[in-house]
Amino acid sequence: MRIKMRIRRSSLLSSHAFLSVLLICLIVVRETPKNVQACCPAFAAGRAIRIADQKILIVWDPVSRTEHFIREAAFKQPTRVQSQDPQDGTSAKPASDFGFLVPSPNQPSIEEADSSVFARLEEKIQPRIEIKNRWSVDPFPILLSPFALSAKIPLRKTDQAFPPISAVNVLEIKKVAGYEVAVLKASDAAELTKWLTDNDYEVRPNLEEWSKPYVDKGWVITAFKYDTSASRTEVGGVRMSFQTDTPLFPYRVPKDQFADEGVRNVLRVFVVGPGRAIGSLGEGDQKEAWNRPQLKFSMPVEYQDIRDRIGRALPNQGQDWNAGSASDPSKPTSMWLTAWDDRTWPSSDKDLWFDFDPSAQAFQEVRTIVRQRVIYLPIDVLGVLAVSVGLMIRRLWSTTA
């Protein structure tokens, strides 16, 4: 009798061990990722040019007090018109009556800039990836439905030359990056308006109203116009370099360029300087915090790194950039890069000015990837196991009774 009981117990224990191993083998853990310029356009009558999405870069050298302003112009209305000559080998040609105006405190140096600088900066400000695990239990009847497991386990998805006019002082005329450029200084807004009229730009009240504050302050207005004689078909990036104690971006636009809520553009602003850049709209008593944009990135970047990214867009490939020198203790060995996305632009009658805070807290956007980790429990196997354990206990009690 004892021998039979031992054999039965051994058989039950073996069955129990087998079912336990089977249960362990069938508890499956799976992971599935889950993604929890400013300026003033100038154009002829009858055109409807509007500002579009833009990216700008402001590099401020604190040693020479020089601002380098790099931008690519972008406008919504086509800046090219279809050729009227069917024998013309080209399908389009530049619209000769379109351009834009950019103010600056003094006469700028204007050159073509390497537009790829924006791609290199985009790479730098990518969000830091943070992975989080989210656990859940998913019961399924594996014995009753042999294909349940394969149906439950999801497949991994992969995240995918203007002639000079005597009424206006023309400081310089040149051709840059597919543009005809005239650097102008007028004694009043009416003189600037007359110059634009004589050069086939539309003169409208909003344009004169826009230019008056700059003219009154003695600022220089740079007029850009598509170069119809250029052989190139696309315009390039433009760099304006000028002296200033406080770097700025001509954020202010004419009132007829204000965009309605919901149809505004994205202005991405990159600023390189000796600290975290802080923007303010307006000056003096009219100054207010620039709270419109979303901060994307603000961190100190090693001098060599930031120079590799923006050097080709600077004068002499960045060789003359004085900021950052490991051999000179008086100069910083790193510069801050700050970036924002402003989705309220254009909609302001104030310019944007920047200060720098080297003691500010660094910021990098974080993108969270949630990995859904699922434990699949075969409920029918668990049921069989529970019944087997119950029978084993019952038989043990009956043999001891």
C-alpha positions in Angstrom: 0.0 0.0 0.0 2.8 2.4 0.9 4.6 1.6 -2.3 1.5 2.4 -4.3 1.0 5.7 -2.4 4.5 6.7 -3.1 4.1 5.9 -6.8 0.9 8.0 -6.9 2.5 10.9 -5.1 5.5 10.7 -7.4 3.2 10.7 -10.4 1.2 13.7 -9.1 4.4 15.6 -8.3 5.7 14.9 -11.7 2.5 16.1 -13.3 2.6 19.2 -11.1 6.2 19.9 -12.1 5.4 19.4 -15.8 2.4 21.8 -15.6 4.5 24.4 -13.7 7.2 24.3 -16.3 4.6 24.6 -19.0 3.0 27.6 -17.2 6.4 29.3 -17.0 7.1 28.7 -20.6 3.7 30.1 -21.6 4.1 33.4 -19.6 5.3 35.6 -22.5 6.7 39.1 -22.0 6.5 41.3 -25.1 7.5 44.9 -25.7 5.7 47.3 -28.1 6.8 50.9 -28.5 4.1 53.5 -28.2 4.6 57.1 -28.8 2.7 58.1 -25.7 11.8 86.5 -41.5 10.7 88.9 -39.8 10.7 91.7 -42.2 8.4 93.7 -44.3 7.4 92.3 -47.7 7.3 94.8 -50.5 5.4 94.0 -53.7 3.5 95.6 -56.5 -0.2 96.4 -56.5 -2.4 93.4 -57.2 -0.1 90.9 -55.5 -1.0 89.2 -52.2 2.3 88.2 -50.7 2.3 86.9 -47.1 5.0 85.7 -44.8 5.3 82.0 -44.3 7.2 79.6 -42.0 10.8 80.7 -41.4 13.9 79.8 -39.5 16.4 82.4 -38.4 19.8 82.3 -36.6 21.2 85.1 -34.5 24.9 84.7 -33.5 26.1 87.4 -31.2 29.8 87.9 -30.6 30.2 89.4 -27.1 33.8 90.4 -27.8 33.3 92.4 -31.0 29.7 93.3 -30.2 28.7 92.0 -33.6 25.4 90.3 -34.6 25.3 87.9 -37.4 21.7 87.5 -38.6 21.2 84.5 -40.9 17.8 83.8 -42.5 16.0 82.3 -45.5 13.1 84.3 -46.8 9.8 82.4 -47.1 6.6 83.7 -48.4 3.2 82.1 -49.2 2.4 83.7 -52.6 4.5 82.4 -55.5 7.5 84.5 -56.0 7.8 83.3 -59.6 5.4 83.8 -62.5 4.8 81.4 -65.4 6.5 82.3 -68.6 4.1 83.7 -71.3 6.4 82.4 -74.1 5.6 78.8 -75.0 9.0 78.5 -76.7 10.7 79.5 -73.5 12.7 76.6 -72.2 11.9 77.5 -68.6 8.5 77.0 -67.0 8.8 79.9 -64.6 10.8 83.0 -64.1 11.4 85.3 -61.0 8.7 87.8 -60.2 10.7 91.1 -60.6 8.4 93.2 -58.5 8.6 91.3 -55.2 11.0 91.9 -52.4 11.3 92.5 -48.7 12.8 95.1 -46.3 14.9 94.4 -43.2 15.8 97.2 -40.7 19.1 97.3 -38.7 20.6 99.9 -36.3 23.5 100.6 -38.7 24.8 99.6 -42.1 25.2 95.9 -42.4 27.6 93.7 -44.2 25.5 91.4 -46.5 26.7 88.1 -47.9 25.3 84.8 -48.9 25.2 82.2 -46.1 25.3 78.5 -46.0 21.7 77.4 -45.5 22.7 74.0 -44.3 23.4 75.6 -40.9 19.8 75.1 -40.0 20.0 71.3 -40.5 23.0 71.0 -38.3 21.3 73.1 -35.6 18.1 71.0 -35.9 20.3 67.9 -35.2 21.7 69.5 -32.1 18.4 70.4 -30.5 16.7 67.1 -30.9 14.8 66.0 -27.7 16.3 63.7 -25.2 14.6 60.3 -25.4 13.3 58.9 -22.2 12.0 55.3 -22.1 9.4 54.2 -19.6 8.0 50.7 -19.2 4.3 50.1 -18.6 3.3 46.7 -17.4 0.0 44.9 -18.0 -1.4 41.4 -17.7 -3.4 39.9 -20.6 -5.1 36.5 -20.0 -5.9 34.3 -23.0 -7.0 30.6 -23.5 -4.0 29.1 -25.3 -5.3 25.5 -25.2 -8.8 26.3 -26.4 -7.5 28.7 -29.1 -4.1 27.6 -30.4 -3.7 30.8 -32.5 -4.6 33.2 -29.6 -1.0 33.9 -28.7 0.1 34.8 -32.2 -3.0 37.1 -32.5 -2.2 38.7 -29.2 1.4 39.5 -29.9 1.5 42.7 -32.0 4.1 43.3 -34.6 6.7 45.9 -33.8 6.1 49.2 -35.6 8.9 51.5 -36.7 8.5 55.2 -35.7 8.6 56.8 -38.6 20.5 97.3 -59.2 18.3 99.6 -58.0 19.2 103.0 -59.5 20.0 105.5 -56.8 17.4 108.1 -56.0 18.5 111.5 -54.8 15.8 111.6 -52.1 17.2 108.4 -50.5 20.8 107.8 -49.5 21.8 104.6 -51.2 24.7 103.2 -49.1 25.4 100.1 -51.1 24.1 98.1 -54.1 25.1 94.5 -54.7 23.9 91.1 -55.7 23.8 88.3 -53.2 22.3 84.8 -53.2 20.0 85.5 -56.1 18.9 88.9 -54.8 19.5 92.5 -55.8 20.2 94.3 -52.6 20.1 98.0 -51.8 21.1 99.4 -48.4 19.1 102.6 -47.9 19.0 105.4 -45.4 16.1 107.9 -45.7 15.5 111.1 -43.8 11.8 110.3 -43.4 9.3 107.5 -44.2 7.9 109.5 -47.1 11.3 109.5 -48.9 11.6 105.8 -48.4 8.1 105.3 -49.8 8.9 107.4 -52.8 12.0 105.2 -53.5 9.9 102.1 -53.3 7.3 103.6 -55.6 9.9 104.5 -58.2 11.3 101.0 -58.1 7.9 99.3 -58.8 7.0 98.3 -55.2 3.5 98.8 -53.9 3.1 101.8 -51.7 0.5 101.3 -49.1 -0.2 103.0 -45.8 0.8 100.0 -43.7 4.2 100.0 -45.3 4.9 103.6 -44.6 3.6 103.2 -41.1 5.9 100.2 -40.6 9.0 102.1 -41.7 8.5 105.4 -39.8 9.9 104.3 -36.4 13.1 103.0 -38.0 13.6 106.1 -40.1 12.9 108.3 -37.1 15.6 106.4 -35.2 18.1 106.8 -38.0 18.2 103.0 -38.8 19.2 101.6 -42.1 16.7 99.7 -44.3 18.0 97.0 -46.5 15.8 96.2 -49.5 16.0 92.8 -51.1 14.6 92.0 -54.6 14.8 89.0 -56.7 17.6 89.3 -59.3 15.9 88.7 -62.7 19.3 88.6 -64.4 20.7 85.8 -62.2 21.2 82.4 -63.8 20.3 80.6 -60.6 16.7 79.5 -60.2 16.6 79.6 -56.4 17.6 82.2 -53.9 19.9 81.2 -51.0 20.4 82.1 -47.4 21.5 85.6 -46.5 23.7 86.8 -43.7 23.5 90.4 -42.4 26.3 91.4 -39.9 26.2 94.7 -38.0 27.3 96.2 -34.7 24.9 96.2 -31.8 25.2 96.1 -28.0 21.9 94.2 -27.8 21.2 91.6 -30.4 17.8 91.9 -32.1 15.4 90.3 -34.5 13.1 92.6 -36.6 10.0 90.8 -35.4 7.7 93.7 -36.1 5.6 93.5 -39.3 3.1 95.7 -41.0 -0.4 95.4 -39.7 -1.7 93.9 -43.0 0.7 91.0 -42.4 -0.8 90.1 -39.1 -2.2 86.5 -39.3 -5.4 85.4 -37.8 -5.4 82.9 -35.0 -5.2 79.4 -36.4 -3.6 80.4 -39.7 -0.3 81.7 -38.3 3.1 80.4 -39.2 5.9 78.7 -37.3 9.0 80.9 -36.7 11.9 78.9 -35.4 14.5 81.1 -33.7 18.0 80.0 -33.0 20.2 82.3 -30.8 23.9 81.7 -30.0 25.4 83.8 -27.3 27.2 83.9 -23.9 24.2 82.6 -21.9 20.7 81.5 -22.1 18.9 83.9 -24.5 15.9 85.8 -23.0 13.7 87.6 -25.5 11.8 90.8 -24.9 9.4 92.6 -27.2 9.9 96.4 -27.4 12.2 98.8 -25.6 12.0 101.0 -22.5 8.6 101.5 -21.0 7.1 99.4 -23.8 9.2 96.4 -23.0 7.4 93.2 -22.3 8.5 89.6 -21.9 8.4 87.4 -25.0 6.2 84.7 -23.7 4.7 83.6 -27.0 7.1 80.8 -28.1 7.7 77.3 -26.9 11.2 76.7 -25.7 12.8 73.8 -27.5 16.4 73.9 -26.3 18.8 76.0 -24.2 22.2 74.6 -23.2 25.8 75.6 -23.2 27.6 73.9 -26.2 31.3 73.4 -26.4 32.9 76.1 -28.6 34.3 73.6 -31.2 30.9 71.9 -31.5 29.0 75.1 -32.1 31.6 76.4 -34.4 31.4 73.2 -36.5 27.7 73.7 -36.8 27.5 77.4 -37.6 31.0 78.3 -38.8 30.3 77.9 -42.5 27.4 80.5 -42.2 29.7 83.1 -40.6 32.2 85.4 -42.2 35.4 83.7 -43.3 34.0 80.3 -42.3 33.9 81.4 -38.7 37.7 82.0 -38.5 37.1 85.5 -37.3 34.5 84.6 -34.7 36.1 85.8 -31.4 33.7 84.1 -29.0 35.2 81.0 -27.3 38.9 80.4 -27.1 40.5 77.8 -24.9 43.9 79.6 -25.1 42.4 82.9 -23.8 40.9 82.7 -20.3 39.1 86.0 -20.9 36.9 84.3 -23.5 34.3 81.6 -22.9 35.1 78.0 -24.0 31.4 77.4 -24.6 28.5 79.3 -26.0 24.8 78.8 -25.3 22.4 77.7 -28.0 18.8 78.6 -27.4 15.9 77.6 -29.7 12.2 78.4 -29.7 9.1 77.7 -31.9 6.8 80.7 -32.2 3.4 79.8 -33.6 1.9 83.3 -33.0 4.0 84.9 -35.8 3.5 87.3 -37.5 1.2 89.2 -35.2 3.3 91.9 -33.4 4.1 95.6 -33.8 7.3 95.4 -31.6 10.8 94.1 -32.4 12.5 91.3 -30.5 15.6 92.0 -28.4 17.8 89.5 -26.6 19.7 89.4 -23.3 21.8 86.5 -22.0 21.9 84.8 -18.6 24.9 82.5 -18.2 23.7 81.3 -14.8 20.3 80.2 -16.1 19.1 76.6 -15.9 19.8 74.5 -19.0 16.9 73.0 -20.8 16.4 70.2 -23.3 13.1 68.9 -24.5 12.2 65.4 -23.4 10.3 62.9 -25.6 8.9 60.0 -23.7 8.7 56.6 -25.4 6.4 54.2 -23.5 7.2 50.5 -24.0 4.1 48.5 -23.4 5.3 45.3 -21.6 2.6 42.6 -21.5 2.5 39.4 -19.5 0.3 36.9 -21.3 -1.3 34.4 -19.0 -2.9 31.2 -20.4 -6.0 31.0 -18.3 -6.9 27.5 -19.4 -3.5 26.1 -18.4 -3.9 27.8 -15.1 -7.3 26.2 -14.7 -5.9 22.8 -15.4 -3.1 23.4 -13.0 -5.5 24.5 -10.3 -7.6 21.4 -10.8 -4.5 19.2 -10.7 -3.3 20.7 -7.5 -6.8 20.4 -6.0 -6.9 16.7 -6.9 -3.5 16.1 -5.5 -4.4 17.7 -2.2 -7.6 15.7 -2.0 -5.9 12.4 -2.6 -3.3 13.2 0.0 -6.0 13.9 2.5 -7.9 10.8 1.6 -4.8 8.6 2.0 -3.9 10.0 5.4 -7.4 9.8 6.7 
